[in-house]
C-alpha cells in the first residue's frame, strides 16, 4: 500500500472525491507495479 499510495492514481482518487467527479486513473497493472513485484518465487511442480 505504501508504494502504490505514492503513485499518481492515489492523488487522482483523492482529488476526484473532493471535487465530486469520476476519477481518471492513468496507472495500469501491466506497467506500473512496484519494483519488488512479484515478491514470490515460482516453484517447479512435478
Secondary structure as UniProt FT lines:
FT   HELIX           2..5
FT   HELIX           8..18
FT   TURN            19..20
FT   HELIX           29..32
FT   TURN            35..36
//
